[in-house]
Amino acid sequence: MRYRENREQTAELLRMVLPMMSRHAAGFHPVSYAVWYEYAAGTNSTLQSAIDTLIAKGQKLDDDAIHELFDRHVATRDIESSLRLRARIQKVVEEVTEAASQASDEVGRYNDGLGVYQDRLQGSASREAIAELVLGLMVDTSRVLGTTGDLKSNLQHSAEEVRRLRSELESAAGQAQLDPLTGLLNRRGLEQQVTGAHPSGLPAGAILSIEIDQFGTIVNKYGNVMGDRVLAAVAEQLLSAAPGEGALPARDRASFFLLWLPGAAPLAAAAIVERVRRGVAGCRIRRQDAEQSVEPVNVTIGVTTVVAGEALSTALARAIDAVRS
């Protein structure tokens, strides 16, 4: 997502956003700030309407509510941008096709005209008649050269525009799939990546569901900055533990993570569980501005075996139940 406010405007929005955030139960993290920033800026009417409705009901927005608002009304804006960019690319292609068709018609008419000139030249003896035919041929040639020149210019311009649109499209698609705090895929990104790679159903494998134990207590004791560091540390452990090509770690929401392991047998999945658990427990997370570190962090990990051909939504639902049971 791209914001247009200048430094002074963003500073004013910051002064507006912090009191709004403090009146609710969600943490002061990047997702929460993004939601309230767009609400305060007045640039996202659907988000404003959703928040106003919840506030009118007397609801205090917690982390789950904030993440849902972000997924529904902020992240999807990038998807909508992607759709608009795709439509613009399609329009550019159609414009180029039309220009090429017109140029082809013009060249066809010119070719037909050459045959007419040839016939007339063969039947003309006077210098005046020949000069008239040559002049007509020169005019027609100039017209065709102009048409093909315009086509070349249009093609160059269109190629540049398509390159720019593709760059914006890749940026928008990437932002919509990533968790802004950890850099991992978000839930939507995981679903899109996995289903895109396996449109006919999942291969056999496993999904790990990872939840940070007592994360709310950690945030209350050490603050939101340290809470974010804990989340980032867990994300790093998942990245280092993910084996081989195809394994995808993701942050679902709040303190909950997922790890997709295509082709992983139960024993291999169990070994990765222990690797993640030991890695997280061994992390030492410290504040940079104070001699303070978080006590050892623990995680609860659930494992679900994926049957070949089943739907991702079914496997994910089972994975979430596994960590909570």
C-alpha positions in Angstrom: 0.0 0.0 0.0 1.3 3.5 -0.8 0.6 6.6 1.3 0.7 10.1 -0.1 0.8 12.2 3.1 3.8 14.4 3.7 5.9 14.6 6.9 3.8 17.2 8.5 0.5 15.4 7.7 1.8 12.1 9.0 3.0 13.8 12.2 -0.5 15.2 12.7 -2.0 11.8 12.0 0.3 10.2 14.6 -1.0 12.6 17.2 -4.6 11.6 16.3 -3.9 7.9 16.1 -2.3 7.3 19.5 -5.3 8.4 21.6 -7.6 6.2 19.4 -5.4 3.2 19.8 -5.1 3.7 23.6 -8.9 3.5 24.0 -8.9 -0.1 22.7 -7.4 -3.4 23.7 -5.2 -4.2 20.7 -1.4 -3.8 21.0 0.5 -0.8 19.6 1.9 -2.9 16.7 2.3 -2.1 13.0 -0.9 -3.8 12.0 -2.9 -1.8 14.6 -1.2 1.4 13.6 -1.9 0.8 9.9 -5.6 0.3 10.6 -6.0 3.4 12.8 -3.8 5.5 10.4 -6.1 4.8 7.5 -9.1 5.4 9.7 -7.7 8.8 10.9 -6.6 9.8 7.4 -10.1 9.3 6.0 -8.8 7.5 2.9 -10.5 4.2 3.4 -14.3 4.6 3.6 -15.1 0.9 4.1 -12.7 0.6 7.0 -14.1 3.8 8.6 -17.6 2.4 8.3 -16.6 -1.0 9.8 -14.9 0.7 12.8 -17.7 3.2 13.4 -20.2 0.3 13.5 -18.1 -1.6 16.0 -17.6 1.4 18.2 -21.3 2.3 18.1 -21.9 -1.2 19.5 -19.5 -0.4 22.4 -16.9 -2.9 21.3 -13.3 -2.5 22.3 -11.1 -3.6 19.5 -8.6 -6.3 20.5 -5.9 -7.9 18.4 -8.2 -10.4 16.7 -10.6 -7.6 15.7 -7.7 -5.4 14.4 -6.2 -8.2 12.4 -9.6 -9.0 10.9 -10.1 -5.3 10.0 -6.6 -5.2 8.5 -7.2 -8.4 6.4 -10.6 -7.3 5.2 -10.2 -3.6 4.6 -6.5 -2.7 4.3 -4.7 -5.7 2.8 -7.5 -6.3 0.3 -6.9 -2.8 -1.1 -3.7 -4.1 -2.6 -5.7 -7.0 -4.2 -8.1 -4.4 -5.6 -5.2 -2.4 -6.9 -3.9 -5.6 -8.5 -7.2 -6.2 -10.3 -7.2 -2.6 -11.6 -3.7 -2.9 -12.8 -4.5 -6.2 -14.6 -7.4 -4.5 -16.2 -5.2 -1.6 -17.4 -2.6 -4.1 -18.8 -5.4 -5.8 -20.7 -6.6 -2.4 -22.1 -3.0 -1.6 -23.2 -2.8 -5.0 -25.0 -6.2 -4.3 -26.7 -5.0 -0.8 -27.8 -1.8 -2.3 -29.3 -3.8 -5.0 -31.1 -6.2 -2.4 -32.5 -3.2 -0.2 -33.7 -1.5 -3.2 -35.3 -4.8 -4.1 -37.0 -5.2 -0.6 -38.4 -1.6 -0.6 -39.7 -2.1 -4.0 -41.3 -5.2 -2.7 -43.1 -3.3 0.3 -44.3 -0.4 -1.8 -45.6 -3.0 -4.1 -47.3 -4.6 -1.1 -49.0 -1.2 0.2 -50.1 -0.3 -3.2 -51.6 -3.5 -3.2 -53.5 -2.8 0.4 -54.7 0.6 -0.7 -56.0 -1.1 -3.1 -58.3 -3.3 -0.3 -59.6 -0.3 2.0 -60.2 1.5 -0.8 -62.0 -1.5 -1.3 -64.4 -1.8 2.4 -65.0 1.9 2.8 -65.7 1.8 0.1 -68.3 -1.0 1.9 -70.0 0.4 5.4 -69.8 2.8 6.9 -72.3 2.8 10.6 -71.5 5.3 12.2 -69.1 2.5 14.1 -67.4 0.6 10.9 -66.7 3.7 9.2 -65.3 4.5 12.2 -63.1 1.0 12.2 -61.7 1.2 8.4 -60.9 4.6 8.9 -59.2 3.2 11.8 -57.1 0.3 9.6 -56.0 2.6 6.8 -55.2 4.7 9.1 -53.1 1.7 10.4 -51.2 0.5 6.8 -50.5 4.0 5.7 -49.4 4.2 8.7 -47.0 0.9 7.8 -45.5 1.9 4.2 -44.9 5.2 5.3 -43.4 3.3 7.6 -41.1 1.0 4.8 -40.0 3.9 2.3 -39.4 5.8 5.1 -37.5 2.8 5.7 -35.3 2.6 2.0 -34.7 6.2 1.8 -33.7 5.9 4.7 -31.3 2.7 3.2 -29.8 4.5 -0.1 -29.3 7.4 1.5 -27.5 5.1 3.6 -25.3 2.9 0.5 -24.6 5.9 -1.6 -23.7 7.1 1.0 -21.2 3.7 1.2 -19.7 3.3 -2.5 -19.4 6.7 -2.8 -17.7 5.6 -0.1 -15.2 2.3 -1.7 -14.6 3.8 -5.1 -14.1 6.2 -3.6 -11.5 3.3 -2.1 -9.6 1.3 -5.3 -9.9 4.2 -7.4 -8.5 4.6 -4.9 -5.6 0.9 -4.8 -4.8 0.6 -8.6 -5.0 3.6 -9.0 -2.7 2.4 -6.6 -0.1 -1.0 -8.2 0.0 0.6 -11.6 0.9 3.1 -10.5 3.5 2.8 -9.9 7.3 4.3 -6.4 7.8 5.9 -7.2 11.1 7.7 -10.5 10.5 8.0 -10.5 6.7 6.5 -14.0 6.6 3.5 -14.8 4.4 0.2 -13.9 6.0 -2.7 -16.4 6.0 -3.9 -15.2 2.7 -0.4 -15.3 1.2 0.0 -18.9 2.4 -3.3 -20.0 0.9 -2.5 -18.3 -2.4 1.0 -19.8 -2.6 0.0 -23.3 -1.7 -3.2 -23.5 -3.8 -1.3 -21.9 -6.7 1.3 -24.6 -6.6 -1.3 -27.4 -6.0 -4.5 -26.4 -7.7 -5.9 -29.9 -7.8 -5.4 -30.7 -4.1 -2.6 -30.8 -1.6 0.2 -33.4 -1.8 0.8 -35.6 1.3 2.6 -33.7 4.0 2.1 -32.0 7.3 1.2 -28.6 8.7 2.6 -27.3 12.0 0.5 -24.8 14.0 2.6 -22.8 16.5 1.3 -20.5 19.2 3.5 -18.5 21.6 2.7 -19.4 25.2 1.5 -16.6 27.5 2.2 -14.0 24.8 -0.3 -11.5 26.4 1.7 -11.8 29.7 4.9 -11.1 27.9 3.5 -8.0 26.3 2.0 -6.8 29.6 5.3 -7.4 31.4 7.9 -6.2 28.9 5.9 -3.9 26.5 4.8 -4.0 22.9 8.3 -3.4 21.5 9.6 -6.5 23.2 6.5 -8.4 22.1 7.3 -7.5 18.5 10.8 -8.8 19.0 9.5 -12.1 20.3 7.3 -12.4 17.2 10.2 -11.6 14.9 12.4 -14.2 16.8 9.8 -16.9 16.3 9.5 -16.1 12.6 13.3 -16.4 12.3 13.2 -19.8 13.9 10.5 -21.0 11.5 12.5 -19.8 8.6 15.6 -21.6 9.7 13.7 -24.8 10.6 11.8 -24.9 7.3 13.4 -27.8 5.3 14.0 -27.7 1.6 12.0 -26.3 -1.3 8.3 -25.9 -0.9 8.2 -25.4 2.9 6.3 -22.2 3.8 6.1 -20.5 7.2 3.4 -17.9 7.8 2.0 -15.7 10.5 -1.7 -16.2 10.8 -2.5 -13.5 13.3 -1.4 -12.2 16.7 0.9 -14.9 18.3 -0.1 -17.7 16.0 2.0 -19.2 13.2 1.8 -21.9 10.5 4.3 -24.0 8.7 3.4 -25.9 5.6 5.6 -29.0 5.0 4.9 -30.7 1.7 6.1 -34.3 1.5 7.0 -34.4 5.2 6.4 -37.8 6.8 5.3 -37.9 10.5 8.8 -38.6 11.8 10.2 -35.7 9.8 7.5 -33.4 11.0 8.1 -34.4 14.6 11.8 -33.7 14.2 11.0 -30.2 12.9 8.7 -29.6 15.9 11.6 -30.3 18.3 13.9 -28.1 16.2 11.4 -25.2 16.4 10.7 -25.7 20.1 14.4 -25.8 21.0 15.3 -22.9 18.7 12.6 -20.6 20.2 13.5 -21.6 23.8 17.1 -20.8 23.1 16.4 -17.3 21.9 17.6 -14.4 24.1 15.6 -11.3 23.3 16.9 -8.0 24.7 16.0 -4.4 24.5 18.6 -2.3 22.8 18.0 0.7 25.0 18.0 -1.1 28.4 19.6 -4.0 30.2 16.4 -6.1 30.0 15.8 -9.4 28.3 12.7 -11.5 28.0 12.6 -14.7 30.0 12.8 -17.9 27.8 9.9 -18.1 25.4 8.0 -21.3 24.9 5.6 -22.3 22.2 2.9 -24.9 21.8 3.0 -26.8 18.6 0.3 -28.9 17.0 0.9 -31.2 14.0 -1.6 -32.4 11.5 -0.9 -35.0 8.7 -2.1 -33.9 5.3 -3.7 -36.5 3.1 -3.0 -36.3 -0.6 -5.8 -34.5 -2.5 -7.5 -32.8 0.4 -8.4 -29.1 0.4 -6.1 -26.7 2.1 -8.9 -25.1 4.1 -9.7 -28.5 5.7 -6.1 -29.2 6.6 -5.6 -25.7 8.1 -8.8 -26.0 10.2 -7.5 -29.3 11.6 -4.0 -27.7 12.2 -5.6 -24.9 14.2 -7.6 -27.4 16.3 -4.4 -29.4 16.9 -2.6 -26.6 18.8 -5.7 -25.8 20.8 -6.6 -29.4 21.9 
